[in-house]
Amino acid sequence: MTVGVDTSESAYHAFEWAARHAWALRTDLQVYLADPADTTVHRVLDRLPMLTAHFRSGGDDPVAALVGASDSSATLVLGCKGEQHRGLGLGSLVLPVLRRARCGVVVVRGRPPAIRGEHGRVTAAVGGCEDPVVLRRAVELCRTRRASLHLLHVHPPARCAASVPRAEAALRQAVSFLRTTAPELTPEVVVECRHPHEALAALESDVVVVGRGGRHDGVGVITRAALHHASCPVLVARPDPRPDDRAAF
């Protein structure tokens, strides 16, 4: 697992999230620091004495450094805003890293209880061609965190009636897929007939897992809404479903 850290508060939350998750997985943590002299991260490490962290400099091109690190990482973790971007919107590194990363990317944002993992719930946003990899990553999180699983399908109010058959089909496929891959989980199914940013802002979840989506800029409508508005950290799964996954959907 790899995390990028600058001196922003958002990056500190991202490091804390990544450290706890790496500790739960019993894996090492690779830390890319914008400022090698920054010692604030050690406050987190003091609380996790069994975690091994390896520190590296992000260098002059942190995007290239993090994308390179994604080759050997299962997950890359970022804060939603950086030191140079404290206003509305995403930090300047998030989308460039997300588009090029070769592993799943967690963007840590949202309310403190969600960042701390206090809800005991993981949400998978389903209804797209990337559902298999979204579900697999959601299942991994549920098993690691001993959390419950929610399946979320969102469609805008203007297309609500027309979208019902599609939503039902997507959810049936997701439930069927889970019966084979994670029979120990009984997901709760949630259908939201409202705008994506409203549904994602109202989540009471520790993580929401989405696909990358989008054919032009590499980020779909649901993903973009999650990155800007979700009330919890967002895991954007890498779109590499296995051949057997494609057959199951």
SELUM-259687 format. One record per atom (N, C-alpha, C): residue in three letters; x, y, z. Coordinates in steps of 0.02 Angstrom, whole numbers, padded with zeros to 5 digits, always signed. Example, Ala and Ser with C-alpha at 12.3 -4.5 7.8 and 13.67 -1.06 7.14 Angstrom:
2
ALA+00660-00284+00390 ALA+00615-00225+00390 ALA+00660-00165+00390 SER+00642-00112+00354 SER+00684-00053+00357 SER+00645+00002+00394 
! end
This chain:
249
MET+00042-00059+00000 MET+00000+00000+00000 MET+00044+00062+00000 THR+00023+00113-00037 THR+00062+00175-00045 THR+00018+00234-00029 VAL+00047+00285+00004 VAL+00011+00346+00019 VAL+00055+00406+00002 GLY+00024+00458-00027 GLY+00059+00520-00041 GLY+00041+00571+00013 VAL+00091+00605+00040 VAL+00081+00650+00097 VAL+00117+00717+00085 ASP+00079+00772+00088 ASP+00111+00838+00092 ASP+00096+00865+00162 THR+00099+00930+00171 THR+00090+00957+00239 THR+00019+00980+00253 SER-00029+00960+00211 SER-00098+00981+00220 SER-00134+00937+00270 GLU-00188+00962+00299 GLU-00229+00923+00345 GLU-00260+00863+00309 SER-00281+00873+00247 SER-00310+00819+00208 SER-00261+00761+00199 ALA-00198+00778+00186 ALA-00147+00726+00177 ALA-00135+00689+00243 TYR-00139+00724+00298 TYR-00130+00691+00363 TYR-00186+00640+00374 HIS-00249+00659+00358 HIS-00304+00611+00364 HIS-00293+00551+00318 ALA-00267+00565+00257 ALA-00253+00510+00210 ALA-00201+00463+00238 PHE-00149+00491+00269 PHE-00097+00449+00298 PHE-00125+00407+00355 GLU-00166+00438+00397 GLU-00195+00402+00453 GLU-00239+00344+00428 TRP-00279+00357+00376 TRP-00322+00306+00347 TRP-00279+00249+00319 ALA-00228+00267+00281 ALA-00185+00217+00249 ALA-00147+00176+00301 ALA-00124+00209+00354 ALA-00086+00174+00406 ALA-00130+00122+00441 ARG-00191+00142+00458 ARG-00236+00095+00492 ARG-00253+00037+00446 HIS-00264+00052+00382 HIS-00283-00002+00336 HIS-00224-00049+00324 ALA-00164-00022+00316 ALA-00105-00064+00307 ALA-00094-00108+00368 TRP-00104-00079+00428 TRP-00096-00117+00489 TRP-00147-00175+00492 ALA-00210-00161+00472 ALA-00261-00213+00472 ALA-00244-00268+00423 LEU-00212-00251+00367 LEU-00193-00300+00317 LEU-00127-00335+00334 ARG-00092-00311+00385 ARG-00026-00336+00404 ARG+00023-00329+00345 THR+00021-00272+00313 THR+00066-00259+00257 THR+00106-00195+00271 ASP+00162-00186+00236 ASP+00202-00126+00244 ASP+00168-00067+00209 LEU+00188-00007+00229 LEU+00161+00054+00200 LEU+00217+00094+00168 GLN+00209+00110+00104 GLN+00256+00152+00068 GLN+00230+00224+00072 VAL+00272+00270+00097 VAL+00250+00339+00108 VAL+00292+00386+00065 TYR+00259+00422+00021 TYR+00293+00472-00021 TYR+00280+00541+00009 LEU+00333+00573+00034 LEU+00328+00637+00069 LEU+00347+00694+00023 ALA+00304+00745+00021 ALA+00321+00806-00016 ALA+00377+00843+00020 ASP+00376+00840+00087 ASP+00427+00873+00128 ASP+00459+00819+00173 PRO+00519+00796+00155 PRO+00551+00742+00194 PRO+00563+00762+00267 ALA+00562+00827+00282 ALA+00573+00849+00351 ALA+00510+00847+00393 ASP+00453+00833+00362 ASP+00389+00832+00398 ASP+00387+00772+00446 THR+00375+00786+00509 THR+00374+00733+00559 THR+00304+00720+00588 THR+00253+00753+00561 THR+00186+00746+00591 THR+00159+00675+00584 VAL+00180+00639+00531 VAL+00154+00571+00521 VAL+00175+00524+00577 HIS+00228+00540+00612 HIS+00252+00495+00664 HIS+00204+00491+00723 ARG+00161+00541+00730 ARG+00110+00537+00783 ARG+00063+00478+00771 VAL+00048+00465+00708 VAL+00006+00407+00691 VAL+00046+00343+00701 LEU+00108+00341+00679 LEU+00148+00280+00684 LEU+00160+00261+00757 ASP+00163+00310+00801 ASP+00173+00294+00872 ASP+00115+00253+00900 ARG+00054+00261+00869 ARG-00004+00224+00893 ARG-00009+00155+00860 LEU+00033+00143+00810 LEU+00031+00079+00774 LEU+00102+00050+00772 PRO+00128+00029+00829 PRO+00199+00010+00832 PRO+00217-00051+00790 MET+00168-00091+00771 MET+00183-00151+00731 MET+00184-00136+00656 LEU+00167-00075+00636 LEU+00165-00057+00565 LEU+00235-00037+00541 THR+00256-00065+00485 THR+00320-00046+00454 THR+00307+00003+00398 ALA+00336+00063+00403 ALA+00327+00115+00352 ALA+00394+00131+00321 HIS+00395+00138+00255 HIS+00455+00155+00218 HIS+00444+00224+00187 PHE+00489+00271+00200 PHE+00480+00340+00178 PHE+00523+00356+00117 ARG+00492+00391+00070 ARG+00526+00412+00010 ARG+00506+00484-00006 SER+00547+00518-00044 SER+00531+00586-00065 SER+00487+00584-00127 GLY+00436+00628-00128 GLY+00394+00634-00188 GLY+00430+00667-00246 GLY+00485+00702-00231 GLY+00525+00734-00284 GLY+00490+00793-00317 ASP+00516+00813-00373 ASP+00489+00871-00409 ASP+00427+00854-00449 ASP+00415+00790-00461 ASP+00356+00769-00500 ASP+00318+00716-00459 PRO+00278+00737-00410 PRO+00244+00688-00368 PRO+00195+00644-00405 VAL+00164+00670-00459 VAL+00119+00628-00498 VAL+00156+00568-00527 ALA+00214+00582-00557 ALA+00253+00527-00587 ALA+00276+00478-00533 ALA+00295+00504-00474 ALA+00318+00461-00420 ALA+00262+00415-00396 LEU+00203+00443-00387 LEU+00147+00403-00363 LEU+00122+00354-00415 VAL+00119+00375-00478 VAL+00099+00329-00531 VAL+00149+00272-00537 GLY+00214+00287-00531 GLY+00264+00235-00532 GLY+00255+00186-00475 ALA+00239+00212-00416 ALA+00228+00169-00358 ALA+00168+00124-00366 SER+00120+00146-00407 SER+00059+00106-00416 SER+00072+00040-00451 ASP+00130+00034-00484 ASP+00148-00030-00517 ASP+00155-00086-00467 SER+00179-00070-00407 SER+00192-00122-00357 SER+00147-00117-00296 SER+00092-00079-00302 SER+00046-00070-00246 SER-00023-00097-00265 ALA-00058-00123-00215 ALA-00127-00144-00225 ALA-00174-00084-00219 THR-00152-00034-00179 THR-00194+00024-00167 THR-00150+00085-00158 LEU-00171+00141-00187 LEU-00137+00205-00180 LEU-00185+00253-00145 VAL-00162+00288-00093 VAL-00205+00330-00052 VAL-00183+00403-00057 LEU-00232+00447-00066 LEU-00220+00519-00072 LEU-00271+00557-00030 GLY-00253+00617-00008 GLY-00301+00662+00021 GLY-00339+00697-00035 CYS-00399+00722-00019 CYS-00440+00753-00072 CYS-00415+00824-00090 LYS-00377+00855-00046 LYS-00349+00921-00060 LYS-00277+00922-00037 GLY-00236+00961-00072 GLY-00166+00966-00053 GLY-00150+01034-00022 GLU-00087+01043-00005 GLU-00064+01105+00025 GLU-00077+01165-00020 GLN-00072+01153-00087 GLN-00081+01208-00134 GLN-00153+01218-00156 HIS-00199+01177-00130 HIS-00269+01182-00152 HIS-00315+01171-00092 ARG-00329+01225-00058 ARG-00369+01220+00004 ARG-00441+01242-00005 GLY-00459+01265-00065 GLY-00527+01289-00077 GLY-00573+01233-00097 LEU-00626+01251-00133 LEU-00674+01202-00157 LEU-00642+01159-00212 GLY-00668+01100-00220 GLY-00644+01056-00273 GLY-00590+01009-00248 LEU-00560+00973-00296 LEU-00509+00924-00281 LEU-00440+00955-00284 GLY-00393+00924-00249 GLY-00324+00943-00255 GLY-00298+00932-00325 SER-00246+00967-00343 SER-00222+00966-00412 SER-00191+00899-00433 LEU-00173+00856-00385 LEU-00142+00792-00402 LEU-00192+00736-00411 VAL-00253+00744-00384 VAL-00299+00687-00379 VAL-00316+00658-00447 LEU-00343+00699-00492 LEU-00365+00672-00557 LEU-00306+00649-00600 PRO-00251+00686-00604 PRO-00194+00660-00643 PRO-00169+00593-00618 VAL-00166+00583-00553 VAL-00144+00519-00526 VAL-00197+00465-00539 LEU-00260+00483-00529 LEU-00315+00435-00538 LEU-00317+00409-00609 ARG-00308+00452-00658 ARG-00312+00431-00728 ARG-00256+00384-00748 ARG-00198+00392-00716 ARG-00139+00354-00738 ARG-00121+00296-00692 ALA-00148+00294-00632 ALA-00129+00242-00583 ALA-00148+00173-00608 ARG-00106+00126-00593 ARG-00117+00057-00615 ARG-00140+00012-00558 CYS-00171+00043-00508 CYS-00202+00006-00453 CYS-00261+00047-00428 GLY-00299+00020-00382 GLY-00354+00058-00353 GLY-00329+00118-00315 VAL-00368+00172-00315 VAL-00348+00235-00282 VAL-00402+00253-00231 VAL-00381+00265-00169 VAL-00426+00289-00117 VAL-00414+00364-00109 VAL-00467+00403-00116 VAL-00464+00475-00102 VAL-00500+00487-00036 VAL-00462+00507+00014 VAL-00489+00513+00082 VAL-00521+00582+00090 ARG-00586+00580+00103 ARG-00625+00640+00112 ARG-00684+00621+00157 GLY-00727+00670+00173 GLY-00788+00655+00209 GLY-00786+00674+00282 ARG-00835+00648+00319 ARG-00843+00666+00389 ARG-00796+00624+00433 PRO-00775+00652+00490 PRO-00728+00616+00534 PRO-00750+00545+00553 PRO-00814+00533+00571 PRO-00833+00464+00589 PRO-00821+00414+00532 ALA-00833+00437+00470 ALA-00822+00393+00413 ALA-00747+00380+00403 ILE-00707+00432+00407 ILE-00635+00425+00398 ILE-00607+00378+00452 ARG-00634+00382+00512 ARG-00611+00338+00566 ARG-00640+00268+00562 GLY-00687+00257+00516 GLY-00716+00190+00507 GLY-00765+00170+00560 GLU-00807+00217+00583 GLU-00852+00204+00639 GLU-00920+00177+00618 HIS-00936+00176+00554 HIS-01003+00154+00533 HIS-01008+00078+00526 GLY-00952+00046+00514 GLY-00953-00027+00504 GLY-00988-00048+00440 ARG-00982-00006+00389 ARG-01020-00018+00327 ARG-00977+00003+00267 VAL-00979-00038+00214 VAL-00946-00023+00151 VAL-01001-00020+00097 THR-00998+00030+00055 THR-01048+00038+00002 THR-01016+00028-00066 ALA-01048-00013-00109 ALA-01026-00023-00177 ALA-01077+00009-00224 ALA-01055+00058-00264 ALA-01099+00090-00312 ALA-01100+00048-00376 VAL-01157+00018-00392 VAL-01162-00029-00447 VAL-01209-00003-00501 GLY-01203-00034-00560 GLY-01245-00014-00616 GLY-01205+00001-00678 GLY-01141-00017-00679 GLY-01098-00004-00736 GLY-01059-00065-00757 CYS-01020-00058-00810 CYS-00982-00115-00836 CYS-00925-00136-00790 GLU-00907-00093-00742 GLU-00852-00109-00697 GLU-00876-00141-00632 ASP-00939-00162-00629 ASP-00966-00189-00567 ASP-00926-00247-00538 PRO-00900-00294-00578 PRO-00863-00350-00547 PRO-00803-00327-00505 VAL-00762-00281-00532 VAL-00704-00259-00494 VAL-00725-00215-00436 VAL-00779-00176-00444 VAL-00805-00137-00388 VAL-00827-00183-00331 LEU-00863-00236-00348 LEU-00887-00282-00297 LEU-00829-00319-00263 ARG-00780-00339-00302 ARG-00723-00374-00272 ARG-00686-00330-00222 ARG-00675-00267-00240 ARG-00641-00222-00193 ARG-00684-00209-00132 ALA-00749-00203-00141 ALA-00794-00192-00084 ALA-00793-00252-00037 VAL-00792-00312-00066 VAL-00790-00373-00025 VAL-00725-00376+00014 GLU-00669-00358-00017 GLU-00604-00357+00018 GLU-00608-00311+00078 LEU-00637-00252+00069 LEU-00642-00204+00124 LEU-00687-00232+00180 CYS-00743-00262+00161 CYS-00788-00291+00211 CYS-00753-00344+00252 ARG-00715-00386+00220 ARG-00680-00440+00256 ARG-00626-00412+00302 THR-00589-00363+00277 THR-00536-00333+00318 THR-00563-00296+00378 ARG-00619-00260+00367 ARG-00647-00218+00419 ARG-00702-00253+00459 ARG-00722-00314+00437 ARG-00779-00349+00467 ARG-00841-00304+00465 ALA-00852-00276+00406 ALA-00906-00228+00396 ALA-00962-00259+00355 SER-01020-00228+00358 SER-01076-00249+00316 SER-01069-00216+00247 LEU-01105-00244+00199 LEU-01101-00220+00130 LEU-01169-00192+00107 HIS-01167-00133+00077 HIS-01226-00103+00046 HIS-01213-00097-00029 LEU-01264-00114-00068 LEU-01261-00103-00140 LEU-01304-00042-00156 LEU-01274+00006-00189 LEU-01307+00069-00205 LEU-01314+00078-00280 HIS-01376+00091-00302 HIS-01387+00110-00372 HIS-01422+00178-00373 VAL-01392+00225-00410 VAL-01418+00293-00412 VAL-01439+00311-00482 HIS-01498+00341-00489 HIS-01516+00371-00553 HIS-01553+00437-00542 PRO-01542+00486-00586 PRO-01571+00552-00578 PRO-01647+00549-00580 PRO-01681+00596-00545 PRO-01755+00596-00543 PRO-01787+00600-00612 ALA-01756+00634-00659 ALA-01786+00642-00725 ALA-01792+00576-00762 ARG-01749+00528-00746 ARG-01751+00463-00780 ARG-01771+00407-00733 CYS-01803+00424-00679 CYS-01816+00375-00626 CYS-01858+00316-00651 ALA-01915+00331-00680 ALA-01960+00277-00702 ALA-01928+00233-00755 ALA-01895+00265-00803 ALA-01864+00227-00858 ALA-01805+00186-00834 SER-01774+00206-00778 SER-01714+00172-00754 SER-01728+00112-00708 VAL-01790+00104-00688 VAL-01806+00050-00641 VAL-01786-00019-00667 PRO-01805-00039-00729 PRO-01784-00106-00753 PRO-01709-00115-00753 ARG-01673-00063-00774 ARG-01599-00067-00775 ARG-01571-00075-00705 ALA-01599-00037-00658 ALA-01576-00041-00589 ALA-01588-00111-00561 GLU-01648-00137-00573 GLU-01664-00204-00546 GLU-01618-00257-00576 ALA-01604-00251-00641 ALA-01560-00300-00674 ALA-01489-00296-00645 ALA-01464-00235-00637 ALA-01396-00226-00610 ALA-01391-00254-00540 LEU-01440-00242-00499 LEU-01438-00265-00430 LEU-01445-00341-00426 ARG-01487-00370-00469 ARG-01493-00443-00471 ARG-01426-00475-00489 GLN-01393-00447-00539 GLN-01328-00473-00560 GLN-01276-00466-00503 ALA-01278-00410-00469 ALA-01230-00399-00415 ALA-01241-00449-00358 VAL-01304-00459-00339 VAL-01319-00506-00285 VAL-01299-00577-00306 SER-01313-00595-00368 SER-01294-00661-00393 SER-01218-00670-00392 PHE-01182-00619-00413 PHE-01109-00621-00413 PHE-01082-00631-00342 LEU-01113-00598-00294 LEU-01090-00602-00224 LEU-01105-00671-00193 ARG-01158-00703-00216 ARG-01173-00770-00189 ARG-01116-00819-00203 THR-01081-00807-00259 THR-01026-00851-00277 THR-00960-00828-00246 THR-00947-00762-00247 THR-00882-00736-00226 THR-00879-00722-00151 ALA-00936-00707-00120 ALA-00936-00690-00048 ALA-01001-00714-00016 PRO-01011-00779-00012 PRO-01075-00805+00014 PRO-01087-00787+00087 GLU-01035-00767+00122 GLU-01044-00749+00193 GLU-01075-00680+00202 LEU-01078-00640+00148 LEU-01105-00573+00152 LEU-01177-00572+00126 THR-01221-00540+00163 THR-01289-00528+00140 THR-01298-00453+00131 PRO-01293-00428+00070 PRO-01293-00356+00060 PRO-01362-00325+00069 GLU-01363-00263+00092 GLU-01424-00223+00092 GLU-01425-00185+00026 VAL-01482-00185-00007 VAL-01488-00153-00073 VAL-01524-00085-00065 VAL-01493-00034-00094 VAL-01521+00033-00089 VAL-01526+00063-00159 VAL-01585+00085-00178 VAL-01596+00119-00242 VAL-01613+00192-00227 GLU-01573+00238-00254 GLU-01583+00310-00242 GLU-01606+00343-00306 CYS-01666+00372-00304 CYS-01693+00409-00361 CYS-01682+00484-00348 ARG-01620+00505-00352 ARG-01602+00575-00345 ARG-01534+00587-00377 HIS-01513+00649-00376 HIS-01450+00666-00410 HIS-01391+00631-00374 PRO-01341+00608-00412 PRO-01285+00572-00381 PRO-01251+00609-00324 HIS-01241+00674-00331 HIS-01205+00710-00278 HIS-01247+00711-00213 GLU-01313+00712-00220 GLU-01356+00711-00160 GLU-01352+00643-00125 ALA-01357+00590-00165 ALA-01356+00522-00136 ALA-01289+00508-00102 LEU-01234+00528-00134 LEU-01168+00514-00107 LEU-01151+00557-00047 ALA-01178+00617-00045 ALA-01166+00660+00013 ALA-01204+00636+00075 ALA-01256+00597+00064 ALA-01298+00574+00120 ALA-01278+00505+00147 LEU-01226+00474+00119 LEU-01206+00407+00140 LEU-01184+00405+00212 GLU-01203+00353+00247 GLU-01175+00338+00313 GLU-01134+00274+00305 SER-01074+00282+00278 SER-01032+00226+00261 SER-00960+00245+00276 ASP-00917+00194+00285 ASP-00846+00207+00296 ASP-00808+00216+00231 VAL-00831+00184+00179 VAL-00800+00189+00112 VAL-00855+00179+00061 VAL-00849+00215+00005 VAL-00890+00199-00053 VAL-00843+00178-00110 VAL-00859+00121-00141 VAL-00817+00095-00195 VAL-00853+00109-00261 VAL-00817+00139-00308 VAL-00844+00157-00374 VAL-00796+00133-00428 GLY-00822+00128-00489 GLY-00778+00117-00546 GLY-00752+00183-00572 ARG-00702+00181-00615 ARG-00678+00244-00643 ARG-00729+00275-00689 GLY-00760+00234-00732 GLY-00810+00260-00778 GLY-00780+00310-00827 GLY-00823+00336-00870 GLY-00801+00389-00915 GLY-00759+00365-00973 ARG-00778+00387-01033 ARG-00740+00367-01093 ARG-00694+00422-01118 HIS-00704+00483-01096 HIS-00666+00539-01123 HIS-00611+00561-01075 ASP-00629+00582-01015 ASP-00577+00605-00968 ASP-00561+00552-00916 GLY-00590+00492-00923 GLY-00573+00438-00878 GLY-00609+00439-00811 VAL-00655+00485-00802 VAL-00692+00489-00739 VAL-00766+00498-00755 GLY-00807+00450-00733 GLY-00878+00452-00748 GLY-00917+00497-00701 VAL-00982+00501-00714 VAL-01026+00547-00676 VAL-01029+00527-00602 ILE-01040+00463-00588 ILE-01044+00440-00518 ILE-00977+00450-00483 THR-00924+00433-00518 THR-00857+00440-00488 THR-00842+00512-00472 ARG-00856+00557-00519 ARG-00842+00628-00507 ARG-00884+00654-00449 ALA-00948+00633-00446 ALA-00990+00655-00391 ALA-00963+00630-00324 ALA-00939+00568-00324 ALA-00911+00540-00262 ALA-00848+00578-00240 LEU-00804+00592-00288 LEU-00742+00627-00271 LEU-00754+00697-00243 HIS-00807+00729-00266 HIS-00822+00797-00244 HIS-00869+00802-00185 HIS-00913+00752-00177 HIS-00968+00760-00129 HIS-00977+00704-00078 ALA-00945+00647-00087 ALA-00958+00590-00042 ALA-00942+00608+00030 SER-00981+00581+00075 SER-00972+00594+00147 SER-00920+00548+00178 CYS-00884+00509+00137 CYS-00837+00460+00162 CYS-00780+00451+00111 PRO-00726+00417+00130 PRO-00674+00402+00081 PRO-00701+00364+00021 VAL-00669+00377-00037 VAL-00691+00348-00101 VAL-00636+00303-00128 LEU-00652+00239-00140 LEU-00605+00194-00173 LEU-00626+00188-00246 VAL-00583+00212-00290 VAL-00596+00206-00362 VAL-00559+00144-00386 ALA-00598+00092-00402 ALA-00569+00028-00420 ALA-00538+00031-00490 ARG-00483-00004-00498 ARG-00450-00007-00563 ARG-00492-00050-00610 PRO-00506-00027-00671 PRO-00552-00064-00715 PRO-00518-00122-00751 ASP-00505-00175-00713 ASP-00474-00234-00743 ASP-00511-00297-00723 PRO-00576-00302-00737 PRO-00613-00363-00717 PRO-00584-00425-00750 ARG-00585-00479-00714 ARG-00558-00542-00740 ARG-00605-00570-00792 PRO-00578-00613-00837 PRO-00622-00643-00888 PRO-00682-00678-00859 ASP-00673-00713-00803 ASP-00730-00749-00774 ASP-00781-00700-00745 ASP-00757-00640-00723 ASP-00804-00589-00700 ASP-00848-00566-00757 ARG-00819-00555-00815 ARG-00859-00532-00872 ARG-00912-00583-00890 ALA-00894-00647-00886 ALA-00942-00699-00902 ALA-00999-00701-00853 ALA-00985-00682-00790 ALA-01037-00684-00738 ALA-01086-00628-00744 PHE-01068-00576-00780 PHE-01113-00518-00786 PHE-01142-00515-00856 
! end
